[in-house]
């Protein structure tokens, strides 16, 4: 099951990247994340991991599996027998960039979980993306 949200942001891609990858600061950027406990320090890199607390969800440990500086990162968490894969993609163009958030669910329970939580997941992606846009455009 896959959910995606795309939004044009009138800010430099580097600004959106900083907001997206400053994991400890996410609770002050978006209401979709209420607390973060990072397990390493320094710039985000493959292998970086953090426990995220999100409304209506159990805490989950997210681990970075792919990272292309200023462009894209992917992190994964296990959730109720499924694997959640979140991808953040920033594409530069014209007067800013496009911020794409993708959430994929893999594993046996994904179909049931996806159907039950589809509306909530779509709303969370939209809220998170709008939060990145608001903060990035204010920082210009």
Protein Blocks (a to p, Z undefined) as FASTA:
>chain_A
ZZdddddddddfklmmmmmmmmmlmmmmpckbfbdcdfbecjddehiacddddehiacdd
dddfbdcehkbccddddeehiacddddddddehjbccdddddddedjklmmmmmmmmmmm
mmmmmmmmmmmmmmmmmmZZ
